[in-house]
Amino acid sequence: MGKRWKILGVAGIFALVVGAESSNKPKIGALPDKPPEPPDNPTTPEKVELGKLLYFDPRLSGDGSVSCATCHDPNHGWAKKRVMSPAYPENKHFRHSPTVLNVAYNMLMFWDGRAKSLEEQAEKPILSPFEMNMNYDLLEERLKAIPGYVERFKKAFPGEKDPVNIKNVAKAIAAFERTIVCNDSPFDLYMKGDKNAMTPEQVKGMKLFVGKAGCVQCHNGVNFTDDKFHVTGVPKHKLESNALVAATRNFVLREAGFKNPESIDRDLGRYFLTKKEEDKGSFKTPTLRNVSLTPPYMHNGVFKNLDEVIEFYDKGGGNVPNKSKLLKPLNLSDEEKANLRAFLEALTCKNVPVVEEPELPEYKN
């Protein structure tokens, strides 16, 4: 084994750790330098510049108080360090804000996976009455009244007769979000050959992650998510009983065709879309990259820190009838739990993108 260790090097050692020689076993790895982008929305400097302005502009909301950055704040790990996401005034959200960091590598968006692209995702909060509460046609007219935006839309989408439209708003925001990436975490550096990038405790934690703890069963791929949905039995947060949180949840349920939403007292995730019993309480696997920057955790922010998350999974998850068969008690020692947390912290980038709020173009006089 010692001879093979020297020949394989760091990448080969890791292959042995995760069983990469077995095609049936999930793997984790370093992020590529550039995220994928759709053929119909190639990234350009002009598009990114426009998208950045739109991302920070509260005028995309009905009353000019909420922007994309309100819920996905660069100062909060591109998420929001609060239990539930911020909401449009006089409303309360019923889900926690996921991070935008490295979201360009995801295949599905939102906790319930209802969007299949960043472009599709960017449109939905703008229209949502409890998020940004903006009519698309009104937004287009509002943007056309801002000369600086009109000029930038023309540069970002050359050749289009009327480029100021909701589809291009979403394309520009998505293009900007594809620049919010980082791949210089200790884990990435370790995977690229720097054997000293991770501490011995973090290396032990990585072995637990792909071995005894079984985290890799769901948190795999370069972005540490299988982009699938699992029922883990996350406990209900007390805020889910708040009158305004319940009102928002009931609104979503009625819109989805549920006849008696008051009978549901918590967020049941993808079930709200599919209405399939097996989907009750299933949520998309979140990325674990930069997870140390984005407490609290889970779709409802019920866990305050990573130690609480590890304890939850060490016990085999929650107690629900349709819980994933992947979950079982782990019986980790205190040292193993500490090592596992150390590895999760090794997924944090050294240089998280920092973007200052830009000066926004003004309405014409």
CORBELFEN-V762049 format. One record per run of one state. SS is the DSSP state (h for helix, s for strand, l for the rest). FROM is the first residue (numbers start at 1). LEN is the number of residues. If there is no record, write none. Layout:
<<SS & FROM & LEN> <SS & FROM & LEN>>
This chain:
<<l & 1 & 1> <h & 2 & 17> <l & 19 & 9> <s & 28 & 1> <l & 29 & 16> <h & 45 & 12> <l & 57 & 1> <h & 58 & 3> <l & 61 & 7> <h & 68 & 4> <l & 72 & 1> <s & 73 & 1> <h & 74 & 3> <l & 77 & 2> <s & 79 & 1> <l & 80 & 23> <h & 103 & 3> <l & 106 & 3> <s & 109 & 1> <l & 110 & 5> <s & 115 & 1> <l & 116 & 2> <h & 118 & 10> <l & 128 & 8> <h & 136 & 9> <l & 145 & 2> <h & 147 & 10> <l & 157 & 9> <h & 166 & 12> <l & 178 & 8> <h & 186 & 6> <l & 192 & 8> <h & 200 & 11> <l & 211 & 4> <h & 215 & 3> <l & 218 & 3> <s & 221 & 1> <l & 222 & 7> <s & 229 & 3> <l & 232 & 6> <h & 238 & 4> <l & 242 & 1> <h & 243 & 13> <l & 256 & 5> <h & 261 & 3> <l & 264 & 5> <s & 269 & 1> <l & 270 & 1> <h & 271 & 4> <l & 275 & 2> <h & 277 & 3> <l & 280 & 2> <s & 282 & 3> <l & 285 & 6> <h & 291 & 3> <l & 294 & 3> <s & 297 & 1> <l & 298 & 5> <s & 303 & 1> <l & 304 & 2> <h & 306 & 9> <l & 315 & 19> <h & 334 & 12> <l & 346 & 20>>
